[in-house]
């Protein structure tokens, strides 16, 4: 359970860094995502999940 809390905390840190360091870029990303097709968003989401699972698998072995 503590690993889940650490992972959630890291997600918030990374999200916060994006908004703090480059708010204009973050807004452009959100605008691009809002204009993207559902299929493109789904593909990006599945790709992100696969990359995340792969990274966890590499680290946790």
PDBQT receptor file of N, H, CA, C and O in Angstrom, charges set to zero:
ATOM      1  N   UNK A   1       0.824  -1.200   0.000  1.00  0.00    +0.000 N 
ATOM      2  CA  UNK A   1       0.000   0.000   0.000  1.00  0.00    +0.000 C 
ATOM      3  C   UNK A   1       0.864   1.259   0.000  1.00  0.00    +0.000 C 
ATOM      4  O   UNK A   1       0.489   2.276  -0.584  1.00  0.00    +0.000 OA
ATOM      5  N   UNK A   2       2.018   1.185   0.656  1.00  0.00    +0.000 N 
ATOM      6  H   UNK A   2       2.323   0.359   1.130  1.00  0.00    +0.000 HD
ATOM      7  CA  UNK A   2       2.889   2.360   0.676  1.00  0.00    +0.000 C 
ATOM      8  C   UNK A   2       3.465   2.637  -0.712  1.00  0.00    +0.000 C 
ATOM      9  O   UNK A   2       3.705   3.793  -1.062  1.00  0.00    +0.000 OA
ATOM     10  N   UNK A   3       3.689   1.581  -1.508  1.00  0.00    +0.000 N 
ATOM     11  H   UNK A   3       3.495   0.642  -1.224  1.00  0.00    +0.000 HD
ATOM     12  CA  UNK A   3       4.163   1.788  -2.884  1.00  0.00    +0.000 C 
ATOM     13  C   UNK A   3       3.133   2.556  -3.705  1.00  0.00    +0.000 C 
ATOM     14  O   UNK A   3       3.491   3.413  -4.513  1.00  0.00    +0.000 OA
ATOM     15  N   UNK A   4       1.870   2.252  -3.501  1.00  0.00    +0.000 N 
ATOM     16  H   UNK A   4       1.579   1.556  -2.845  1.00  0.00    +0.000 HD
ATOM     17  CA  UNK A   4       0.804   2.961  -4.210  1.00  0.00    +0.000 C 
ATOM     18  C   UNK A   4       0.786   4.431  -3.814  1.00  0.00    +0.000 C 
ATOM     19  O   UNK A   4       0.610   5.299  -4.669  1.00  0.00    +0.000 OA
ATOM     20  N   UNK A   5       0.965   4.715  -2.540  1.00  0.00    +0.000 N 
ATOM     21  H   UNK A   5       1.108   4.009  -1.846  1.00  0.00    +0.000 HD
ATOM     22  CA  UNK A   5       0.997   6.101  -2.073  1.00  0.00    +0.000 C 
ATOM     23  C   UNK A   5       2.200   6.845  -2.651  1.00  0.00    +0.000 C 
ATOM     24  O   UNK A   5       2.088   8.011  -3.028  1.00  0.00    +0.000 OA
ATOM     25  N   UNK A   6       3.336   6.179  -2.720  1.00  0.00    +0.000 N 
ATOM     26  H   UNK A   6       3.427   5.231  -2.413  1.00  0.00    +0.000 HD
ATOM     27  CA  UNK A   6       4.528   6.796  -3.312  1.00  0.00    +0.000 C 
ATOM     28  C   UNK A   6       4.297   7.066  -4.793  1.00  0.00    +0.000 C 
ATOM     29  O   UNK A   6       4.650   8.135  -5.291  1.00  0.00    +0.000 OA
ATOM     30  N   UNK A   7       3.713   6.112  -5.495  1.00  0.00    +0.000 N 
ATOM     31  H   UNK A   7       3.426   5.244  -5.090  1.00  0.00    +0.000 HD
ATOM     32  CA  UNK A   7       3.440   6.292  -6.924  1.00  0.00    +0.000 C 
ATOM     33  C   UNK A   7       2.487   7.459  -7.155  1.00  0.00    +0.000 C 
ATOM     34  O   UNK A   7       2.704   8.266  -8.058  1.00  0.00    +0.000 OA
ATOM     35  N   UNK A   8       1.450   7.552  -6.358  1.00  0.00    +0.000 N 
ATOM     36  H   UNK A   8       1.273   6.896  -5.624  1.00  0.00    +0.000 HD
ATOM     37  CA  UNK A   8       0.505   8.662  -6.477  1.00  0.00    +0.000 C 
ATOM     38  C   UNK A   8       1.195   9.988  -6.184  1.00  0.00    +0.000 C 
ATOM     39  O   UNK A   8       0.961  10.979  -6.875  1.00  0.00    +0.000 OA
ATOM     40  N   UNK A   9       2.034  10.007  -5.171  1.00  0.00    +0.000 N 
ATOM     41  H   UNK A   9       2.224   9.201  -4.610  1.00  0.00    +0.000 HD
ATOM     42  CA  UNK A   9       2.784  11.221  -4.855  1.00  0.00    +0.000 C 
ATOM     43  C   UNK A   9       3.695  11.644  -5.991  1.00  0.00    +0.000 C 
ATOM     44  O   UNK A   9       3.797  12.834  -6.290  1.00  0.00    +0.000 OA
ATOM     45  N   UNK A  10       4.361  10.686  -6.633  1.00  0.00    +0.000 N 
ATOM     46  H   UNK A  10       4.278   9.720  -6.391  1.00  0.00    +0.000 HD
ATOM     47  CA  UNK A  10       5.231  11.007  -7.763  1.00  0.00    +0.000 C 
ATOM     48  C   UNK A  10       4.439  11.544  -8.950  1.00  0.00    +0.000 C 
ATOM     49  O   UNK A  10       4.901  12.448  -9.646  1.00  0.00    +0.000 OA
ATOM     50  N   UNK A  11       3.260  10.998  -9.183  1.00  0.00    +0.000 N 
ATOM     51  H   UNK A  11       2.884  10.263  -8.618  1.00  0.00    +0.000 HD
ATOM     52  CA  UNK A  11       2.398  11.522 -10.254  1.00  0.00    +0.000 C 
ATOM     53  C   UNK A  11       2.064  12.980  -9.973  1.00  0.00    +0.000 C 
ATOM     54  O   UNK A  11       2.122  13.814 -10.877  1.00  0.00    +0.000 OA
ATOM     55  N   UNK A  12       1.718  13.292  -8.744  1.00  0.00    +0.000 N 
ATOM     56  H   UNK A  12       1.671  12.614  -8.010  1.00  0.00    +0.000 HD
ATOM     57  CA  UNK A  12       1.383  14.672  -8.388  1.00  0.00    +0.000 C 
ATOM     58  C   UNK A  12       2.593  15.593  -8.512  1.00  0.00    +0.000 C 
ATOM     59  O   UNK A  12       2.456  16.738  -8.943  1.00  0.00    +0.000 OA
ATOM     60  N   UNK A  13       3.764  15.109  -8.141  1.00  0.00    +0.000 N 
ATOM     61  H   UNK A  13       3.874  14.179  -7.791  1.00  0.00    +0.000 HD
ATOM     62  CA  UNK A  13       4.984  15.915  -8.285  1.00  0.00    +0.000 C 
ATOM     63  C   UNK A  13       5.241  16.227  -9.757  1.00  0.00    +0.000 C 
ATOM     64  O   UNK A  13       5.514  17.374 -10.110  1.00  0.00    +0.000 OA
ATOM     65  N   UNK A  14       5.155  15.220 -10.606  1.00  0.00    +0.000 N 
ATOM     66  H   UNK A  14       4.932  14.289 -10.318  1.00  0.00    +0.000 HD
ATOM     67  CA  UNK A  14       5.414  15.428 -12.034  1.00  0.00    +0.000 C 
ATOM     68  C   UNK A  14       4.371  16.356 -12.641  1.00  0.00    +0.000 C 
ATOM     69  O   UNK A  14       4.715  17.257 -13.406  1.00  0.00    +0.000 OA
ATOM     70  N   UNK A  15       3.108  16.148 -12.312  1.00  0.00    +0.000 N 
ATOM     71  H   UNK A  15       2.828  15.416 -11.691  1.00  0.00    +0.000 HD
ATOM     72  CA  UNK A  15       2.050  17.042 -12.804  1.00  0.00    +0.000 C 
ATOM     73  C   UNK A  15       2.284  18.467 -12.316  1.00  0.00    +0.000 C 
ATOM     74  O   UNK A  15       2.166  19.419 -13.087  1.00  0.00    +0.000 OA
ATOM     75  N   UNK A  16       2.611  18.607 -11.058  1.00  0.00    +0.000 N 
ATOM     76  H   UNK A  16       2.707  17.833 -10.432  1.00  0.00    +0.000 HD
ATOM     77  CA  UNK A  16       2.845  19.938 -10.500  1.00  0.00    +0.000 C 
ATOM     78  C   UNK A  16       4.030  20.631 -11.139  1.00  0.00    +0.000 C 
ATOM     79  O   UNK A  16       3.992  21.838 -11.377  1.00  0.00    +0.000 OA
ATOM     80  N   UNK A  17       5.087  19.874 -11.419  1.00  0.00    +0.000 N 
ATOM     81  H   UNK A  17       5.117  18.894 -11.225  1.00  0.00    +0.000 HD
ATOM     82  CA  UNK A  17       6.249  20.458 -12.093  1.00  0.00    +0.000 C 
ATOM     83  C   UNK A  17       5.880  20.986 -13.474  1.00  0.00    +0.000 C 
ATOM     84  O   UNK A  17       6.323  22.065 -13.870  1.00  0.00    +0.000 OA
ATOM     85  N   UNK A  18       5.077  20.233 -14.200  1.00  0.00    +0.000 N 
ATOM     86  H   UNK A  18       4.717  19.357 -13.879  1.00  0.00    +0.000 HD
ATOM     87  CA  UNK A  18       4.648  20.677 -15.528  1.00  0.00    +0.000 C 
ATOM     88  C   UNK A  18       3.897  21.998 -15.441  1.00  0.00    +0.000 C 
ATOM     89  O   UNK A  18       4.191  22.931 -16.189  1.00  0.00    +0.000 OA
ATOM     90  N   UNK A  19       2.934  22.083 -14.539  1.00  0.00    +0.000 N 
ATOM     91  H   UNK A  19       2.695  21.325 -13.932  1.00  0.00    +0.000 HD
ATOM     92  CA  UNK A  19       2.132  23.307 -14.410  1.00  0.00    +0.000 C 
ATOM     93  C   UNK A  19       2.944  24.467 -13.854  1.00  0.00    +0.000 C 
ATOM     94  O   UNK A  19       2.717  25.613 -14.241  1.00  0.00    +0.000 OA
ATOM     95  N   UNK A  20       3.882  24.196 -12.958  1.00  0.00    +0.000 N 
ATOM     96  H   UNK A  20       4.067  23.265 -12.644  1.00  0.00    +0.000 HD
ATOM     97  CA  UNK A  20       4.690  25.270 -12.370  1.00  0.00    +0.000 C 
ATOM     98  C   UNK A  20       5.758  25.772 -13.336  1.00  0.00    +0.000 C 
ATOM     99  O   UNK A  20       6.005  26.975 -13.414  1.00  0.00    +0.000 OA
ATOM    100  N   UNK A  21       6.386  24.868 -14.065  1.00  0.00    +0.000 N 
ATOM    101  H   UNK A  21       6.184  23.890 -14.002  1.00  0.00    +0.000 HD
ATOM    102  CA  UNK A  21       7.502  25.249 -14.931  1.00  0.00    +0.000 C 
ATOM    103  C   UNK A  21       7.065  25.755 -16.299  1.00  0.00    +0.000 C 
ATOM    104  O   UNK A  21       7.715  26.625 -16.879  1.00  0.00    +0.000 OA
ATOM    105  N   UNK A  22       5.967  25.213 -16.815  1.00  0.00    +0.000 N 
ATOM    106  H   UNK A  22       5.439  24.506 -16.344  1.00  0.00    +0.000 HD
ATOM    107  CA  UNK A  22       5.565  25.562 -18.183  1.00  0.00    +0.000 C 
ATOM    108  C   UNK A  22       4.045  25.586 -18.313  1.00  0.00    +0.000 C 
ATOM    109  O   UNK A  22       3.472  24.738 -18.998  1.00  0.00    +0.000 OA
ATOM    110  N   UNK A  23       3.386  26.543 -17.667  1.00  0.00    +0.000 N 
ATOM    111  H   UNK A  23       3.851  27.232 -17.111  1.00  0.00    +0.000 HD
ATOM    112  CA  UNK A  23       1.922  26.560 -17.715  1.00  0.00    +0.000 C 
ATOM    113  C   UNK A  23       1.359  26.756 -19.125  1.00  0.00    +0.000 C 
ATOM    114  O   UNK A  23       0.324  26.180 -19.459  1.00  0.00    +0.000 OA
ATOM    115  N   UNK A  24       2.021  27.556 -19.946  1.00  0.00    +0.000 N 
ATOM    116  H   UNK A  24       2.862  28.024 -19.675  1.00  0.00    +0.000 HD
ATOM    117  CA  UNK A  24       1.530  27.751 -21.315  1.00  0.00    +0.000 C 
ATOM    118  C   UNK A  24       1.598  26.450 -22.112  1.00  0.00    +0.000 C 
ATOM    119  O   UNK A  24       0.685  26.129 -22.873  1.00  0.00    +0.000 OA
ATOM    120  N   UNK A  25       2.681  25.712 -21.931  1.00  0.00    +0.000 N 
ATOM    121  H   UNK A  25       3.423  25.973 -21.312  1.00  0.00    +0.000 HD
ATOM    122  CA  UNK A  25       2.827  24.425 -22.606  1.00  0.00    +0.000 C 
ATOM    123  C   UNK A  25       1.750  23.448 -22.130  1.00  0.00    +0.000 C 
ATOM    124  O   UNK A  25       1.184  22.706 -22.934  1.00  0.00    +0.000 OA
ATOM    125  N   UNK A  26       1.465  23.446 -20.825  1.00  0.00    +0.000 N 
ATOM    126  H   UNK A  26       1.924  24.048 -20.172  1.00  0.00    +0.000 HD
ATOM    127  CA  UNK A  26       0.448  22.555 -20.277  1.00  0.00    +0.000 C 
ATOM    128  C   UNK A  26      -0.921  22.873 -20.867  1.00  0.00    +0.000 C 
ATOM    129  O   UNK A  26      -1.688  21.963 -21.181  1.00  0.00    +0.000 OA
ATOM    130  N   UNK A  27      -1.230  24.150 -21.018  1.00  0.00    +0.000 N 
ATOM    131  H   UNK A  27      -0.607  24.890 -20.763  1.00  0.00    +0.000 HD
ATOM    132  CA  UNK A  27      -2.512  24.543 -21.617  1.00  0.00    +0.000 C 
ATOM    133  C   UNK A  27      -2.573  24.091 -23.073  1.00  0.00    +0.000 C 
ATOM    134  O   UNK A  27      -3.613  23.620 -23.533  1.00  0.00    +0.000 OA
ATOM    135  N   UNK A  28      -1.462  24.233 -23.800  1.00  0.00    +0.000 N 
ATOM    136  H   UNK A  28      -0.617  24.615 -23.426  1.00  0.00    +0.000 HD
ATOM    137  CA  UNK A  28      -1.436  23.773 -25.199  1.00  0.00    +0.000 C 
ATOM    138  C   UNK A  28      -1.637  22.259 -25.280  1.00  0.00    +0.000 C 
ATOM    139  O   UNK A  28      -2.316  21.767 -26.181  1.00  0.00    +0.000 OA
ATOM    140  N   UNK A  29      -1.044  21.522 -24.337  1.00  0.00    +0.000 N 
ATOM    141  H   UNK A  29      -0.492  21.922 -23.605  1.00  0.00    +0.000 HD
ATOM    142  CA  UNK A  29      -1.247  20.073 -24.307  1.00  0.00    +0.000 C 
ATOM    143  C   UNK A  29      -2.714  19.721 -24.075  1.00  0.00    +0.000 C 
ATOM    144  O   UNK A  29      -3.262  18.838 -24.733  1.00  0.00    +0.000 OA
ATOM    145  N   UNK A  30      -3.339  20.418 -23.136  1.00  0.00    +0.000 N 
ATOM    146  H   UNK A  30      -2.893  21.136 -22.601  1.00  0.00    +0.000 HD
ATOM    147  CA  UNK A  30      -4.751  20.156 -22.864  1.00  0.00    +0.000 C 
ATOM    148  C   UNK A  30      -5.628  20.503 -24.057  1.00  0.00    +0.000 C 
ATOM    149  O   UNK A  30      -6.582  19.787 -24.362  1.00  0.00    +0.000 OA
ATOM    150  N   UNK A  31      -5.305  21.604 -24.731  1.00  0.00    +0.000 N 
ATOM    151  H   UNK A  31      -4.531  22.186 -24.483  1.00  0.00    +0.000 HD
ATOM    152  CA  UNK A  31      -6.059  21.997 -25.916  1.00  0.00    +0.000 C 
ATOM    153  C   UNK A  31      -5.913  20.943 -27.009  1.00  0.00    +0.000 C 
ATOM    154  O   UNK A  31      -6.893  20.566 -27.651  1.00  0.00    +0.000 OA
ATOM    155  N   UNK A  32      -4.697  20.474 -27.216  1.00  0.00    +0.000 N 
ATOM    156  H   UNK A  32      -3.900  20.780 -26.694  1.00  0.00    +0.000 HD
ATOM    157  CA  UNK A  32      -4.469  19.435 -28.226  1.00  0.00    +0.000 C 
ATOM    158  C   UNK A  32      -5.221  18.156 -27.870  1.00  0.00    +0.000 C 
ATOM    159  O   UNK A  32      -5.782  17.501 -28.749  1.00  0.00    +0.000 OA
ATOM    160  N   UNK A  33      -5.236  17.801 -26.595  1.00  0.00    +0.000 N 
ATOM    161  H   UNK A  33      -4.781  18.333 -25.882  1.00  0.00    +0.000 HD
ATOM    162  CA  UNK A  33      -5.956  16.598 -26.170  1.00  0.00    +0.000 C 
ATOM    163  C   UNK A  33      -7.456  16.765 -26.372  1.00  0.00    +0.000 C 
ATOM    164  O   UNK A  33      -8.138  15.818 -26.766  1.00  0.00    +0.000 OA
ATOM    165  N   UNK A  34      -7.974  17.959 -26.107  1.00  0.00    +0.000 N 
ATOM    166  H   UNK A  34      -7.421  18.728 -25.787  1.00  0.00    +0.000 HD
ATOM    167  CA  UNK A  34      -9.407  18.203 -26.286  1.00  0.00    +0.000 C 
ATOM    168  C   UNK A  34      -9.811  18.116 -27.751  1.00  0.00    +0.000 C 
ATOM    169  O   UNK A  34     -10.945  17.756 -28.067  1.00  0.00    +0.000 OA
ATOM    170  N   UNK A  35      -8.890  18.443 -28.638  1.00  0.00    +0.000 N 
ATOM    171  H   UNK A  35      -7.969  18.735 -28.381  1.00  0.00    +0.000 HD
ATOM    172  CA  UNK A  35      -9.187  18.421 -30.069  1.00  0.00    +0.000 C 
ATOM    173  C   UNK A  35      -8.876  17.073 -30.721  1.00  0.00    +0.000 C 
ATOM    174  O   UNK A  35      -9.233  16.854 -31.878  1.00  0.00    +0.000 OA
ATOM    175  N   UNK A  36      -8.224  16.180 -30.006  1.00  0.00    +0.000 N 
ATOM    176  H   UNK A  36      -7.933  16.358 -29.065  1.00  0.00    +0.000 HD
ATOM    177  CA  UNK A  36      -7.854  14.878 -30.564  1.00  0.00    +0.000 C 
ATOM    178  C   UNK A  36      -9.071  13.963 -30.628  1.00  0.00    +0.000 C 
ATOM    179  O   UNK A  36     -10.039  14.130 -29.886  1.00  0.00    +0.000 OA
ATOM    180  N   UNK A  37      -8.998  13.008 -31.522  1.00  0.00    +0.000 N 
ATOM    181  H   UNK A  37      -8.213  12.873 -32.125  1.00  0.00    +0.000 HD
ATOM    182  CA  UNK A  37     -10.094  12.046 -31.649  1.00  0.00    +0.000 C 
ATOM    183  C   UNK A  37     -10.070  11.077 -30.465  1.00  0.00    +0.000 C 
ATOM    184  O   UNK A  37      -9.023  10.855 -29.856  1.00  0.00    +0.000 OA
ATOM    185  N   UNK A  38     -11.230  10.505 -30.147  1.00  0.00    +0.000 N 
ATOM    186  H   UNK A  38     -12.080  10.685 -30.642  1.00  0.00    +0.000 HD
ATOM    187  CA  UNK A  38     -11.258   9.516 -29.066  1.00  0.00    +0.000 C 
ATOM    188  C   UNK A  38     -10.302   8.346 -29.328  1.00  0.00    +0.000 C 
ATOM    189  O   UNK A  38      -9.687   7.825 -28.397  1.00  0.00    +0.000 OA
ATOM    190  N   UNK A  39     -10.181   7.940 -30.583  1.00  0.00    +0.000 N 
ATOM    191  H   UNK A  39     -10.680   8.364 -31.339  1.00  0.00    +0.000 HD
ATOM    192  CA  UNK A  39      -9.275   6.830 -30.907  1.00  0.00    +0.000 C 
ATOM    193  C   UNK A  39      -7.819   7.200 -30.620  1.00  0.00    +0.000 C 
ATOM    194  O   UNK A  39      -7.060   6.377 -30.107  1.00  0.00    +0.000 OA
ATOM    195  N   UNK A  40      -7.426   8.428 -30.949  1.00  0.00    +0.000 N 
ATOM    196  H   UNK A  40      -8.042   9.097 -31.366  1.00  0.00    +0.000 HD
ATOM    197  CA  UNK A  40      -6.054   8.870 -30.675  1.00  0.00    +0.000 C 
ATOM    198  C   UNK A  40      -5.800   8.928 -29.175  1.00  0.00    +0.000 C 
ATOM    199  O   UNK A  40      -4.727   8.538 -28.713  1.00  0.00    +0.000 OA
ATOM    200  N   UNK A  41      -6.773   9.409 -28.414  1.00  0.00    +0.000 N 
ATOM    201  H   UNK A  41      -7.644   9.726 -28.790  1.00  0.00    +0.000 HD
ATOM    202  CA  UNK A  41      -6.624   9.463 -26.955  1.00  0.00    +0.000 C 
ATOM    203  C   UNK A  41      -6.541   8.061 -26.367  1.00  0.00    +0.000 C 
ATOM    204  O   UNK A  41      -5.747   7.801 -25.464  1.00  0.00    +0.000 OA
ATOM    205  N   UNK A  42      -7.372   7.157 -26.891  1.00  0.00    +0.000 N 
ATOM    206  H   UNK A  42      -8.017   7.368 -27.625  1.00  0.00    +0.000 HD
ATOM    207  CA  UNK A  42      -7.363   5.774 -26.415  1.00  0.00    +0.000 C 
ATOM    208  C   UNK A  42      -6.006   5.124 -26.702  1.00  0.00    +0.000 C 
ATOM    209  O   UNK A  42      -5.448   4.435 -25.848  1.00  0.00    +0.000 OA
ATOM    210  N   UNK A  43      -5.486   5.348 -27.900  1.00  0.00    +0.000 N 
ATOM    211  H   UNK A  43      -5.940   5.908 -28.594  1.00  0.00    +0.000 HD
ATOM    212  CA  UNK A  43      -4.187   4.788 -28.274  1.00  0.00    +0.000 C 
ATOM    213  C   UNK A  43      -3.085   5.333 -27.370  1.00  0.00    +0.000 C 
ATOM    214  O   UNK A  43      -2.226   4.581 -26.910  1.00  0.00    +0.000 OA
ATOM    215  N   UNK A  44      -3.110   6.631 -27.120  1.00  0.00    +0.000 N 
ATOM    216  H   UNK A  44      -3.808   7.242 -27.493  1.00  0.00    +0.000 HD
ATOM    217  CA  UNK A  44      -2.115   7.237 -26.230  1.00  0.00    +0.000 C 
ATOM    218  C   UNK A  44      -2.241   6.664 -24.820  1.00  0.00    +0.000 C 
ATOM    219  O   UNK A  44      -1.231   6.398 -24.168  1.00  0.00    +0.000 OA
ATOM    220  N   UNK A  45      -3.463   6.475 -24.348  1.00  0.00    +0.000 N 
ATOM    221  H   UNK A  45      -4.283   6.692 -24.877  1.00  0.00    +0.000 HD
ATOM    222  CA  UNK A  45      -3.674   5.923 -23.014  1.00  0.00    +0.000 C 
ATOM    223  C   UNK A  45      -3.176   4.496 -22.888  1.00  0.00    +0.000 C 
ATOM    224  O   UNK A  45      -2.515   4.151 -21.908  1.00  0.00    +0.000 OA
ATOM    225  N   UNK A  46      -3.488   3.667 -23.872  1.00  0.00    +0.000 N 
ATOM    226  H   UNK A  46      -4.024   3.948 -24.668  1.00  0.00    +0.000 HD
ATOM    227  CA  UNK A  46      -3.034   2.272 -23.848  1.00  0.00    +0.000 C 
ATOM    228  C   UNK A  46      -1.511   2.208 -23.932  1.00  0.00    +0.000 C 
ATOM    229  O   UNK A  46      -0.883   1.385 -23.266  1.00  0.00    +0.000 OA
ATOM    230  N   UNK A  47      -0.923   3.071 -24.745  1.00  0.00    +0.000 N 
ATOM    231  H   UNK A  47      -1.433   3.740 -25.286  1.00  0.00    +0.000 HD
ATOM    232  CA  UNK A  47       0.533   3.120 -24.856  1.00  0.00    +0.000 C 
ATOM    233  C   UNK A  47       1.165   3.528 -23.528  1.00  0.00    +0.000 C 
ATOM    234  O   UNK A  47       2.175   2.955 -23.118  1.00  0.00    +0.000 OA
ATOM    235  N   UNK A  48       0.575   4.516 -22.856  1.00  0.00    +0.000 N 
ATOM    236  H   UNK A  48      -0.245   4.981 -23.189  1.00  0.00    +0.000 HD
ATOM    237  CA  UNK A  48       1.093   4.959 -21.559  1.00  0.00    +0.000 C 
ATOM    238  C   UNK A  48       0.980   3.849 -20.517  1.00  0.00    +0.000 C 
ATOM    239  O   UNK A  48       1.899   3.642 -19.725  1.00  0.00    +0.000 OA
ATOM    240  N   UNK A  49      -0.140   3.140 -20.518  1.00  0.00    +0.000 N 
ATOM    241  H   UNK A  49      -0.887   3.308 -21.161  1.00  0.00    +0.000 HD
ATOM    242  CA  UNK A  49      -0.313   2.028 -19.576  1.00  0.00    +0.000 C 
ATOM    243  C   UNK A  49       0.732   0.948 -19.838  1.00  0.00    +0.000 C 
ATOM    244  O   UNK A  49       1.350   0.438 -18.903  1.00  0.00    +0.000 OA
ATOM    245  N   UNK A  50       0.928   0.602 -21.102  1.00  0.00    +0.000 N 
ATOM    246  H   UNK A  50       0.426   1.016 -21.861  1.00  0.00    +0.000 HD
ATOM    247  CA  UNK A  50       1.910  -0.430 -21.447  1.00  0.00    +0.000 C 
ATOM    248  C   UNK A  50       3.317  -0.003 -21.035  1.00  0.00    +0.000 C 
ATOM    249  O   UNK A  50       4.080  -0.809 -20.502  1.00  0.00    +0.000 OA
ATOM    250  N   UNK A  51       3.661   1.254 -21.279  1.00  0.00    +0.000 N 
ATOM    251  H   UNK A  51       3.041   1.909 -21.712  1.00  0.00    +0.000 HD
ATOM    252  CA  UNK A  51       4.982   1.749 -20.885  1.00  0.00    +0.000 C 
ATOM    253  C   UNK A  51       5.137   1.708 -19.369  1.00  0.00    +0.000 C 
ATOM    254  O   UNK A  51       6.195   1.329 -18.865  1.00  0.00    +0.000 OA
ATOM    255  N   UNK A  52       4.099   2.091 -18.643  1.00  0.00    +0.000 N 
ATOM    256  H   UNK A  52       3.240   2.398 -19.052  1.00  0.00    +0.000 HD
ATOM    257  CA  UNK A  52       4.153   2.064 -17.186  1.00  0.00    +0.000 C 
ATOM    258  C   UNK A  52       4.310   0.660 -16.635  1.00  0.00    +0.000 C 
ATOM    259  O   UNK A  52       5.105   0.433 -15.723  1.00  0.00    +0.000 OA
ATOM    260  N   UNK A  53       3.559  -0.278 -17.182  1.00  0.00    +0.000 N 
ATOM    261  H   UNK A  53       2.914  -0.094 -17.923  1.00  0.00    +0.000 HD
ATOM    262  CA  UNK A  53       3.674  -1.673 -16.747  1.00  0.00    +0.000 C 
ATOM    263  C   UNK A  53       5.073  -2.204 -17.046  1.00  0.00    +0.000 C 
ATOM    264  O   UNK A  53       5.657  -2.915 -16.229  1.00  0.00    +0.000 OA
ATOM    265  N   UNK A  54       5.607  -1.861 -18.209  1.00  0.00    +0.000 N 
ATOM    266  H   UNK A  54       5.133  -1.283 -18.873  1.00  0.00    +0.000 HD
ATOM    267  CA  UNK A  54       6.953  -2.306 -18.579  1.00  0.00    +0.000 C 
ATOM    268  C   UNK A  54       8.002  -1.751 -17.619  1.00  0.00    +0.000 C 
ATOM    269  O   UNK A  54       8.904  -2.474 -17.196  1.00  0.00    +0.000 OA
ATOM    270  N   UNK A  55       7.886  -0.479 -17.278  1.00  0.00    +0.000 N 
ATOM    271  H   UNK A  55       7.153   0.108 -17.621  1.00  0.00    +0.000 HD
ATOM    272  CA  UNK A  55       8.842   0.135 -16.349  1.00  0.00    +0.000 C 
ATOM    273  C   UNK A  55       8.765  -0.529 -14.976  1.00  0.00    +0.000 C 
ATOM    274  O   UNK A  55       9.793  -0.837 -14.372  1.00  0.00    +0.000 OA
ATOM    275  N   UNK A  56       7.555  -0.747 -14.488  1.00  0.00    +0.000 N 
ATOM    276  H   UNK A  56       6.720  -0.497 -14.978  1.00  0.00    +0.000 HD
ATOM    277  CA  UNK A  56       7.394  -1.412 -13.189  1.00  0.00    +0.000 C 
ATOM    278  C   UNK A  56       7.972  -2.825 -13.253  1.00  0.00    +0.000 C 
ATOM    279  O   UNK A  56       8.640  -3.265 -12.317  1.00  0.00    +0.000 OA
ATOM    280  N   UNK A  57       7.723  -3.524 -14.337  1.00  0.00    +0.000 N 
ATOM    281  H   UNK A  57       7.181  -3.166 -15.097  1.00  0.00    +0.000 HD
ATOM    282  CA  UNK A  57       8.257  -4.873 -14.504  1.00  0.00    +0.000 C 
ATOM    283  C   UNK A  57       9.785  -4.866 -14.496  1.00  0.00    +0.000 C 
ATOM    284  O   UNK A  57      10.412  -5.726 -13.877  1.00  0.00    +0.000 OA
ATOM    285  N   UNK A  58      10.384  -3.885 -15.190  1.00  0.00    +0.000 N 
ATOM    286  H   UNK A  58       9.874  -3.186 -15.693  1.00  0.00    +0.000 HD
ATOM    287  CA  UNK A  58      11.847  -3.786 -15.205  1.00  0.00    +0.000 C 
ATOM    288  C   UNK A  58      12.408  -3.519 -13.811  1.00  0.00    +0.000 C 
ATOM    289  O   UNK A  58      13.393  -4.133 -13.400  1.00  0.00    +0.000 OA
ATOM    290  N   UNK A  59      11.778  -2.603 -13.094  1.00  0.00    +0.000 N 
ATOM    291  H   UNK A  59      10.978  -2.104 -13.428  1.00  0.00    +0.000 HD
ATOM    292  CA  UNK A  59      12.285  -2.201 -11.783  1.00  0.00    +0.000 C 
ATOM    293  C   UNK A  59      12.047  -3.289 -10.739  1.00  0.00    +0.000 C 
ATOM    294  O   UNK A  59      12.932  -3.609  -9.945  1.00  0.00    +0.000 OA
ATOM    295  N   UNK A  60      10.846  -3.849 -10.752  1.00  0.00    +0.000 N 
ATOM    296  H   UNK A  60      10.127  -3.590 -11.396  1.00  0.00    +0.000 HD
ATOM    297  CA  UNK A  60      10.482  -4.844  -9.727  1.00  0.00    +0.000 C 
ATOM    298  C   UNK A  60      10.939  -6.254 -10.085  1.00  0.00    +0.000 C 
ATOM    299  O   UNK A  60      11.027  -7.130  -9.224  1.00  0.00    +0.000 OA
ATOM    300  N   UNK A  61      11.227  -6.458 -11.367  1.00  0.00    +0.000 N 
ATOM    301  H   UNK A  61      11.155  -5.747 -12.066  1.00  0.00    +0.000 HD
ATOM    302  CA  UNK A  61      11.752  -7.739 -11.846  1.00  0.00    +0.000 C 
ATOM    303  C   UNK A  61      10.829  -8.871 -11.593  1.00  0.00    +0.000 C 
ATOM    304  O   UNK A  61      11.139 -10.010 -11.942  1.00  0.00    +0.000 OA
TER     305      UNK A  61
